Amino acid sequence: MNDAAPQAAAVAALTALLGDRVSTATGLRTQHGKGESFHPTALPDVVVFPLTTEEGSAAVKVCAKQDRKSTRLNSSHGYISYA
């Protein structure tokens, strides 16, 4: 299955929602893809920084609509979306 189209659609929808608070930069994705676990690192497709609960909820809904997984890091970090 070609994953590029759903990924691009999700990034476009998130960018329309949050503007410059969306990043696909490799450095930021690497930073957010690391954890303290022994499990292998997996880079997220995109990192977003919602400012309100409503924006966070809308970002998660975009991911769900595009069949993308998402996770929240903590209250001072953004959401990340995985393929």
Backbone as ProteinMPNN parsed JSONL, in Angstrom:
{"seq_chain_A": "MNDAAPQAAAVAALTALLGDRVSTATGLRTQHGKGESFHPTALPDVVVFPLTTEEGSAAVKVCAKQDRKSTRLNSSHGYISYA", "coords_chain_A": {"N_chain_A": [[0.839, -1.183, 0.0], [0.565, 2.202, -0.838], [1.744, 4.687, 1.125], [2.144, 7.364, 0.982], [0.19, 9.196, -0.03], [-2.008, 9.297, 1.948], [-0.477, 10.263, 4.084], [0.475, 12.731, 3.11], [-1.981, 14.025, 2.779], [-2.851, 14.177, 5.434], [-0.84, 15.794, 6.573], [-1.253, 18.149, 5.085], [-3.862, 18.815, 5.911], [-3.441, 19.198, 8.665], [-1.671, 21.345, 8.554], [-3.321, 23.281, 7.425], [-4.989, 23.622, 9.566], [-3.291, 24.358, 11.755], [-1.229, 25.93, 10.816], [1.963, 27.402, 10.922], [2.693, 25.911, 13.086], [3.149, 23.3, 12.614], [5.308, 20.702, 11.791], [7.511, 19.005, 9.617], [10.15, 18.642, 9.719], [13.209, 16.925, 9.758], [15.012, 16.962, 11.95], [13.417, 17.819, 14.151], [11.47, 15.837, 14.118], [13.084, 13.638, 14.702], [13.925, 14.288, 17.292], [11.456, 14.145, 18.653], [10.806, 11.535, 18.202], [12.33, 9.93, 19.77], [12.703, 8.039, 22.765], [12.736, 6.858, 26.173], [12.609, 4.213, 26.266], [13.5, 0.759, 25.6], [12.728, -0.007, 23.163], [12.899, 0.097, 19.546], [13.572, 3.219, 17.86], [11.12, 5.217, 16.261], [10.477, 7.421, 13.777], [8.164, 10.103, 13.827], [5.672, 11.081, 11.389], [4.963, 13.712, 11.33], [5.083, 16.613, 13.44], [3.111, 18.399, 15.668], [2.0, 21.455, 17.225], [-0.384, 22.238, 19.099], [-2.224, 24.918, 20.588], [-4.41, 25.046, 22.197], [-6.91, 23.066, 23.901], [-8.956, 22.515, 22.143], [-7.707, 22.788, 19.63], [-5.881, 20.681, 19.849], [-7.642, 18.504, 20.011], [-8.88, 18.733, 17.503], [-6.656, 18.217, 15.869], [-6.1, 15.531, 16.487], [-8.451, 14.405, 15.519], [-8.125, 14.918, 12.769], [-5.973, 13.198, 12.245], [-7.183, 10.726, 12.833], [-9.23, 10.672, 10.903], [-7.706, 10.472, 8.597], [-6.668, 8.016, 8.958], [-4.355, 7.806, 10.542], [-1.984, 7.178, 13.089], [-1.696, 8.682, 16.321], [-0.079, 10.408, 19.006], [0.259, 11.91, 22.21], [2.765, 13.835, 23.666], [3.394, 15.351, 26.114], [2.099, 17.926, 28.301], [3.62, 20.134, 27.602], [4.58, 19.718, 25.119], [4.077, 18.901, 21.639], [1.65, 17.081, 19.626], [2.252, 13.993, 17.946], [2.367, 12.315, 14.831], [2.203, 9.114, 13.503], [3.072, 6.848, 10.867]], "CA_chain_A": [[0.0, 0.0, 0.0], [1.306, 3.448, -0.901], [1.405, 5.462, 2.307], [2.467, 8.778, 0.759], [-1.004, 10.017, -0.226], [-2.649, 9.622, 3.22], [0.441, 11.074, 4.885], [0.44, 14.092, 2.556], [-3.297, 14.596, 3.08], [-2.88, 14.498, 6.863], [0.041, 16.956, 6.785], [-1.937, 19.313, 4.511], [-4.994, 19.168, 6.782], [-2.894, 19.737, 9.906], [-1.113, 22.665, 8.24], [-4.467, 24.189, 7.274], [-5.532, 23.832, 10.902], [-2.363, 24.942, 12.73], [-0.261, 26.816, 10.166], [3.398, 27.166, 11.12], [2.906, 25.054, 14.258], [3.248, 21.943, 12.075], [6.659, 20.516, 11.261], [7.971, 17.71, 9.096], [11.609, 18.729, 9.731], [13.826, 15.691, 10.251], [15.573, 17.16, 13.286], [12.334, 17.86, 15.133], [10.876, 14.494, 14.136], [14.033, 12.774, 15.41], [13.831, 14.655, 18.706], [10.187, 13.667, 19.198], [10.682, 10.097, 18.003], [13.154, 9.224, 20.756], [12.135, 7.85, 24.091], [13.615, 6.221, 27.143], [12.338, 2.78, 26.167], [14.465, -0.055, 24.864], [12.161, -0.279, 21.84], [13.523, 0.888, 18.47], [13.033, 4.546, 17.577], [10.32, 5.372, 15.054], [10.22, 8.841, 13.53], [6.803, 10.464, 13.442], [5.533, 11.736, 10.084], [4.763, 15.143, 11.535], [4.947, 17.056, 14.828], [2.263, 19.594, 15.716], [1.989, 22.152, 18.501], [-1.646, 22.939, 19.336], [-2.177, 25.838, 21.724], [-5.602, 24.866, 23.02], [-7.494, 21.726, 23.91], [-9.75, 22.386, 20.921], [-6.776, 22.524, 18.529], [-5.381, 19.32, 20.038], [-8.724, 17.6, 19.644], [-9.032, 18.803, 16.044], [-5.499, 17.542, 15.264], [-6.307, 14.093, 16.651], [-9.523, 14.041, 14.583], [-7.518, 14.878, 11.427], [-5.204, 11.951, 12.161], [-8.13, 9.608, 12.788], [-9.918, 10.699, 9.603], [-6.736, 10.038, 7.581], [-6.199, 6.711, 9.417], [-2.986, 7.982, 11.041], [-1.856, 7.051, 14.536], [-1.169, 9.891, 16.951], [0.174, 10.318, 20.444], [0.586, 13.175, 22.866], [3.968, 13.658, 24.472], [3.002, 15.875, 27.425], [1.42, 19.218, 28.165], [4.485, 21.182, 27.058], [5.016, 19.295, 23.793], [3.002, 18.711, 20.682], [1.221, 15.754, 19.219], [3.014, 13.466, 16.824], [1.601, 11.377, 14.011], [3.004, 8.036, 12.933], [2.511, 6.101, 9.731]], "C_chain_A": [[0.883, 1.245, 0.0], [0.824, 4.349, 0.235], [1.567, 6.968, 2.092], [1.219, 9.653, 0.648], [-1.728, 10.313, 1.092], [-1.78, 10.498, 4.113], [0.403, 12.524, 4.409], [-0.885, 14.772, 2.87], [-3.39, 14.997, 4.547], [-2.027, 15.731, 7.153], [-0.627, 18.224, 6.249], [-3.087, 19.767, 5.405], [-4.507, 19.762, 8.102], [-2.313, 21.136, 9.698], [-2.23, 23.689, 8.059], [-5.045, 24.556, 8.645], [-4.605, 24.671, 11.788], [-1.277, 25.825, 12.129], [1.176, 26.435, 10.448], [3.71, 26.382, 12.391], [2.848, 23.583, 13.884], [4.636, 21.802, 11.483], [6.882, 19.092, 10.771], [9.502, 17.693, 9.042], [12.202, 17.482, 10.389], [14.366, 15.84, 11.671], [14.521, 17.14, 14.378], [11.657, 16.494, 15.245], [11.78, 13.516, 14.883], [13.954, 13.022, 16.913], [12.576, 14.067, 19.34], [9.994, 12.168, 19.036], [11.471, 9.275, 19.003], [12.419, 9.118, 22.08], [13.156, 7.192, 24.994], [13.459, 4.706, 27.112], [13.464, 2.056, 25.432], [13.961, -0.379, 23.465], [12.853, 0.585, 20.779], [12.811, 2.224, 18.261], [12.235, 4.517, 16.278], [10.027, 6.854, 14.881], [8.755, 9.071, 13.226], [6.812, 11.093, 12.049], [5.544, 13.247, 10.234], [4.678, 15.414, 13.035], [4.113, 18.332, 14.803], [2.252, 20.157, 17.131], [0.683, 22.924, 18.678], [-1.519, 23.817, 20.588], [-3.349, 25.663, 22.679], [-6.055, 23.417, 22.972], [-8.276, 21.488, 22.621], [-8.86, 22.095, 19.719], [-6.211, 21.106, 18.634], [-6.403, 18.284, 19.62], [-8.914, 17.564, 18.131], [-7.882, 18.095, 15.337], [-5.649, 16.028, 15.35], [-7.399, 13.609, 15.691], [-9.011, 13.99, 13.15], [-6.766, 13.57, 11.251], [-6.135, 10.747, 12.039], [-8.828, 9.533, 11.431], [-9.008, 10.187, 8.488], [-6.139, 8.676, 7.934], [-4.718, 6.751, 9.812], [-2.998, 7.796, 12.553], [-1.317, 8.362, 15.093], [-0.953, 9.628, 18.428], [0.543, 11.696, 20.975], [1.803, 12.929, 23.735], [3.735, 14.104, 25.906], [2.452, 17.279, 27.228], [2.308, 20.316, 27.588], [5.027, 20.83, 25.667], [3.811, 19.075, 22.904], [2.575, 17.273, 20.52], [2.107, 15.302, 18.092], [2.185, 12.421, 16.11], [2.544, 10.38, 13.375], [2.29, 7.392, 11.767], [1.887, 4.82, 10.235]], "O_chain_A": [[1.845, 1.323, 0.763], [-0.348, 4.722, 0.297], [1.163, 7.758, 2.945], [1.203, 10.758, 1.19], [-2.044, 11.475, 1.35], [-2.286, 11.372, 4.815], [0.308, 13.442, 5.223], [-0.914, 15.96, 3.19], [-3.949, 16.046, 4.868], [-2.449, 16.615, 7.899], [-0.571, 19.268, 6.899], [-3.266, 20.964, 5.63], [-5.093, 20.722, 8.603], [-2.447, 22.005, 10.559], [-2.1, 24.834, 8.491], [-5.529, 25.669, 8.846], [-5.059, 25.579, 12.486], [-0.482, 26.409, 12.865], [1.573, 25.288, 10.242], [4.879, 26.209, 12.735], [2.542, 22.727, 14.714], [5.094, 22.68, 10.753], [6.495, 18.119, 11.418], [10.088, 16.826, 8.393], [11.745, 17.047, 11.446], [14.195, 14.945, 12.499], [14.715, 16.51, 15.418], [11.315, 16.052, 16.342], [11.29, 12.659, 15.619], [13.919, 12.081, 17.706], [12.634, 13.545, 20.453], [9.111, 11.588, 19.667], [11.304, 8.058, 19.079], [11.629, 9.984, 22.455], [14.309, 6.999, 24.609], [14.125, 4.001, 27.87], [14.271, 2.672, 24.736], [14.691, -0.965, 22.665], [13.334, 1.677, 21.082], [11.602, 2.336, 18.461], [12.633, 3.868, 15.311], [9.4, 7.472, 15.742], [8.157, 8.323, 12.452], [7.845, 11.581, 11.589], [6.064, 13.968, 9.382], [4.255, 14.553, 13.806], [4.377, 19.238, 14.012], [2.465, 19.434, 18.105], [0.64, 24.13, 18.434], [-0.79, 23.483, 21.522], [-3.286, 26.082, 23.835], [-5.634, 22.646, 22.11], [-8.259, 20.385, 22.074], [-9.201, 21.261, 18.88], [-6.078, 20.411, 17.626], [-6.072, 17.303, 18.954], [-9.087, 16.495, 17.546], [-8.096, 17.44, 14.317], [-5.356, 15.32, 14.387], [-7.284, 12.527, 15.116], [-9.415, 13.114, 12.386], [-6.904, 12.905, 10.224], [-5.896, 9.853, 11.228], [-8.996, 8.446, 10.876], [-9.475, 9.547, 7.546], [-5.199, 8.228, 7.277], [-3.94, 5.861, 9.467], [-3.941, 8.223, 13.221], [-0.569, 9.069, 14.418], [-1.569, 8.74, 19.016], [1.078, 12.534, 20.248], [1.869, 11.934, 24.456], [3.869, 13.298, 26.827], [2.354, 17.759, 26.098], [1.794, 21.335, 27.126], [5.839, 21.567, 25.11], [2.67, 19.064, 23.366], [3.078, 16.372, 21.191], [2.658, 16.124, 17.359], [1.386, 11.72, 16.732], [3.557, 10.752, 12.782], [1.062, 7.391, 11.691], [1.356, 4.039, 9.445]]}, "name": "protein", "num_of_chains": 1, "seq": "MNDAAPQAAAVAALTALLGDRVSTATGLRTQHGKGESFHPTALPDVVVFPLTTEEGSAAVKVCAKQDRKSTRLNSSHGYISYA"}
